[in-house]
Amino acid sequence: MSTPKVLVLRAPGTNCDQETGFAFEQAGAKATYAHINQLLEQPQLVAEHQILCFPGGFSYGDDIAAGRILASQMQNRLADTLNEFRDAGKLVLGICNGFQILIKSGFLLPMDDEGMQATLTWNDSGRYLARWVDLKTNHSKCVFLKDVDHMYLPIAHAEGKFVTRNDSILSTLQSQDQLALTYCPSPTGNDSGPANPNGSTADVAGVCDETGRIFGLMPHPERNIDPTHHPRWTREDIGPRGDGFAIFENAVNFFG
């Protein structure tokens, strides 16, 4: 199997690029890093890779809204490049701020005549949340979640509440198996707060596109790829890998 190449894109304020690239490399990929300005000057860089990743962090400080500025740059200056990348059968992953970028650019869920079909807005609590959450998956379509049923991952966001513009859009996403990851109660009773931490509609924590090859999620899989990342690793039998590792491994194996 040739080594897939992943391009990890960063912008001012991004702070999870190195950890995310490391996770991909542990799974067998070769990670390279690019600043958004570099990509705007050389958009052909994208075509040299098989996976494009928008990591977590606070791109442009979330000054207007989380992910909004970078999403606008993508929408206005990189749309053709990214569409070609998608149409070539490649993979795109957006984590936390990256999910916000994918949603608000219209690249994950295409915009229609009325604008965005869905967005990520302020948590019901009105504040930033950092904790661990239990997640269940719908892996019938999403490449990144193949053979994964349950995950335990950390969240760290203020604008993670997923909402659709109307109930019809939500029903369509459900019927097309695009609501790939949802918050759920702890199977072991170790909840440290509400199962749905931010009030997301239908408990949504992650969404994929119609092909299953573009995936955005609010939790941070790169922060749980090793057993010692788990907050109870000294008390429980965690296994050889942290739950988040499967997401990166599935992406690499897709090209095997």
C-alpha positions as CSV (number, residue, x, y, z in Angstrom):
1,M,0.0,0.0,0.0
2,S,1.4,3.4,-0.9
3,T,1.5,6.0,1.9
4,P,-1.5,8.4,1.7
5,K,-0.6,12.0,2.0
6,V,-2.7,14.3,4.2
7,L,-2.6,18.1,4.0
8,V,-3.3,19.7,7.4
9,L,-4.5,23.3,6.8
10,R,-4.0,26.0,9.4
11,A,-4.8,29.6,9.8
12,P,-4.0,32.3,12.4
13,G,-5.4,30.9,15.6
14,T,-5.4,27.2,14.7
15,N,-3.8,25.2,17.5
16,C,-4.4,21.5,16.9
17,D,-2.6,21.1,13.6
18,Q,0.5,19.3,15.0
19,E,-1.5,16.8,17.1
20,T,-3.8,16.0,14.2
21,G,-0.9,15.5,11.8
22,F,0.8,13.3,14.4
23,A,-2.4,11.2,14.7
24,F,-2.5,10.7,10.9
25,E,1.2,9.7,10.9
26,Q,0.7,7.2,13.7
27,A,-2.0,5.6,11.5
28,G,0.4,5.4,8.5
29,A,-0.1,8.6,6.5
30,K,2.4,11.3,5.7
31,A,1.4,14.6,7.0
32,T,2.3,18.0,5.5
33,Y,1.2,21.4,6.8
34,A,0.1,24.5,5.0
35,H,-1.0,27.9,6.1
36,I,-4.1,29.2,4.3
37,N,-2.1,32.0,2.7
38,Q,0.2,29.4,1.1
39,L,-2.8,27.5,-0.2
40,L,-4.3,30.7,-1.6
41,E,-1.1,31.3,-3.5
42,Q,-0.6,27.7,-4.6
43,P,-4.0,26.0,-4.7
44,Q,-2.5,23.1,-6.7
45,L,-0.9,21.9,-3.4
46,V,-4.3,20.2,-2.6
47,A,-4.1,17.9,-5.6
48,E,-0.8,16.4,-4.3
49,H,-2.6,14.9,-1.4
50,Q,-5.3,12.2,-0.8
51,I,-6.7,13.6,2.5
52,L,-7.4,17.2,3.4
53,C,-7.9,18.0,7.1
54,F,-9.2,21.1,8.8
55,P,-8.0,20.8,12.4
56,G,-9.4,22.3,15.6
57,G,-8.4,25.6,17.1
58,F,-9.8,29.1,16.7
59,S,-9.1,30.2,13.2
60,Y,-8.9,33.9,13.0
61,G,-9.8,34.0,16.7
62,D,-13.4,33.2,15.9
63,D,-13.8,37.0,15.7
64,I,-17.0,37.0,13.6
65,A,-18.2,33.5,14.4
66,A,-16.5,30.2,14.8
67,G,-14.8,29.3,11.5
68,R,-16.6,31.9,9.6
69,I,-13.6,33.9,8.1
70,L,-11.8,30.8,6.9
71,A,-15.0,29.4,5.5
72,S,-15.5,32.6,3.5
73,Q,-12.0,32.3,2.1
74,M,-12.7,28.8,1.0
75,Q,-16.1,29.6,-0.5
76,N,-14.8,32.7,-2.4
77,R,-11.3,31.6,-3.5
78,L,-11.0,27.8,-3.2
79,A,-14.4,26.4,-4.2
80,D,-13.2,25.1,-7.6
81,T,-10.1,23.6,-6.1
82,L,-11.9,21.8,-3.3
83,N,-14.7,20.6,-5.6
84,E,-12.1,19.0,-7.9
85,F,-10.5,17.4,-4.8
86,R,-13.8,15.9,-3.7
87,D,-14.8,14.8,-7.2
88,A,-11.5,12.8,-7.4
89,G,-12.8,10.5,-4.7
90,K,-10.5,11.9,-1.9
91,L,-11.3,12.4,1.8
92,V,-11.9,15.6,3.8
93,L,-12.0,15.7,7.7
94,G,-13.0,18.7,9.8
95,I,-12.5,18.6,13.6
96,C,-14.2,21.1,15.9
97,N,-13.3,24.4,14.3
98,G,-12.7,22.4,11.1
99,F,-16.3,21.2,11.3
100,Q,-17.5,24.7,11.7
101,I,-15.5,25.7,8.6
102,L,-16.9,22.9,6.5
103,I,-20.5,23.7,7.5
104,K,-20.2,27.4,7.0
105,S,-18.4,27.2,3.7
106,G,-21.1,25.0,2.2
107,F,-18.6,22.3,1.4
108,L,-20.0,19.7,3.8
109,L,-23.7,20.4,3.3
110,P,-24.2,22.4,0.0
111,M,-26.0,25.7,0.3
112,D,-29.2,26.2,-1.5
113,D,-31.3,29.3,-2.6
114,E,-32.0,30.0,1.1
115,G,-28.4,29.7,2.3
116,M,-26.9,27.2,4.7
117,Q,-28.9,24.1,5.4
118,A,-27.4,23.8,8.9
119,T,-25.0,25.6,11.2
120,L,-23.1,25.3,14.5
121,T,-24.1,27.9,17.0
122,W,-23.6,28.8,20.6
123,N,-24.0,26.0,23.2
124,D,-27.2,26.1,25.2
125,S,-25.2,27.0,28.2
126,G,-23.9,30.1,26.5
127,R,-20.3,29.3,27.4
128,Y,-17.2,27.3,26.4
129,L,-17.3,23.6,27.4
130,A,-14.4,21.3,27.9
131,R,-15.2,17.7,29.0
132,W,-15.4,14.1,27.7
133,V,-18.4,12.7,26.0
134,D,-19.8,9.4,24.9
135,L,-20.7,9.0,21.3
136,K,-22.6,6.4,19.2
137,T,-22.0,6.1,15.4
138,N,-24.0,5.5,12.3
139,H,-21.2,4.0,10.2
140,S,-23.3,2.8,7.3
141,K,-22.0,5.6,5.1
142,C,-19.2,7.5,6.8
143,V,-15.7,6.3,5.7
144,F,-14.1,7.6,8.8
145,L,-16.4,5.6,11.2
146,K,-16.1,2.1,9.5
147,D,-16.6,-0.7,12.1
148,V,-16.9,1.8,14.9
149,D,-19.9,1.6,17.2
150,H,-19.0,3.7,20.2
151,M,-16.4,6.4,21.0
152,Y,-15.3,8.3,24.1
153,L,-13.7,11.6,23.1
154,P,-13.1,15.1,24.6
155,I,-14.9,18.2,23.4
156,A,-13.7,21.8,23.7
157,H,-15.9,24.4,22.1
158,A,-18.4,27.3,22.7
159,E,-20.2,27.1,19.4
160,G,-20.9,23.4,18.9
161,K,-24.7,23.2,18.8
162,F,-25.8,21.7,15.5
163,V,-29.1,23.1,14.2
164,T,-30.8,22.6,10.8
165,R,-32.7,25.4,9.1
166,N,-35.9,23.4,9.3
167,D,-37.2,19.9,10.2
168,S,-37.4,18.9,6.5
169,I,-33.6,19.2,6.2
170,L,-33.1,17.3,9.4
171,S,-35.3,14.5,8.1
172,T,-33.4,14.3,4.8
173,L,-30.1,14.1,6.6
174,Q,-31.4,11.3,8.8
175,S,-32.9,9.3,5.9
176,Q,-29.6,9.6,4.0
177,D,-27.5,8.4,7.0
178,Q,-25.6,11.7,7.1
179,L,-26.0,12.2,10.9
180,A,-23.0,10.0,11.4
181,L,-22.1,10.7,15.1
182,T,-24.4,11.5,18.0
183,Y,-24.0,12.2,21.7
184,C,-25.3,9.4,23.9
185,P,-25.5,8.5,27.6
186,S,-22.5,6.7,29.1
187,P,-22.9,2.9,28.9
188,T,-20.9,2.7,32.2
189,G,-22.6,5.4,34.1
190,N,-19.6,7.7,34.1
191,D,-21.4,10.8,32.8
192,S,-19.9,14.0,34.0
193,G,-22.7,16.2,32.7
194,P,-25.6,16.0,30.2
195,A,-25.2,13.4,27.5
196,N,-25.9,16.1,24.9
197,P,-23.5,18.8,26.2
198,N,-24.5,21.7,23.9
199,G,-28.1,21.1,22.9
200,S,-27.5,19.9,19.4
201,T,-30.6,19.0,17.4
202,A,-31.1,15.2,17.4
203,D,-28.0,15.0,19.6
204,V,-25.8,15.5,16.5
205,A,-22.0,15.5,17.1
206,G,-20.8,14.8,13.6
207,V,-22.1,14.9,10.0
208,C,-20.9,13.4,6.7
209,D,-21.8,14.4,3.1
210,E,-23.8,12.2,0.8
211,T,-20.7,10.3,-0.3
212,G,-19.5,9.6,3.2
213,R,-16.0,10.9,2.3
214,I,-16.4,14.4,3.9
215,F,-16.8,14.3,7.6
216,G,-17.0,17.0,10.3
217,L,-17.3,16.4,14.0
218,M,-17.1,18.5,17.1
219,P,-15.2,16.1,19.5
220,H,-11.4,15.8,19.2
221,P,-10.3,12.3,18.1
222,E,-6.7,13.4,18.0
223,R,-6.8,13.9,21.7
224,N,-7.6,10.2,22.4
225,I,-5.3,8.1,20.2
226,D,-3.3,6.5,23.0
227,P,-4.6,4.6,26.0
228,T,-2.9,7.1,28.4
229,H,-5.0,9.9,26.9
230,H,-8.1,8.4,28.5
231,P,-8.9,10.1,31.9
232,R,-9.4,6.7,33.6
233,W,-6.5,4.8,31.9
234,T,-5.0,3.8,35.3
235,R,-8.4,2.3,36.5
236,E,-9.8,0.7,33.3
237,D,-8.7,-1.7,30.6
238,I,-8.6,0.8,27.8
239,G,-7.1,-1.4,25.1
240,P,-4.1,-0.8,22.8
241,R,-5.4,2.4,21.2
242,G,-7.6,5.3,22.2
243,D,-11.0,5.5,20.6
244,G,-10.1,8.4,18.3
245,F,-7.4,6.5,16.5
246,A,-9.9,4.5,14.4
247,I,-10.9,7.7,12.6
248,F,-7.4,8.3,11.3
249,E,-6.8,4.6,10.6
250,N,-10.0,4.3,8.6
251,A,-8.9,7.3,6.5
252,V,-5.5,5.7,5.7
253,N,-7.0,2.3,5.0
254,F,-9.5,3.8,2.6
255,F,-6.6,4.1,0.2
256,G,-5.2,0.6,0.9
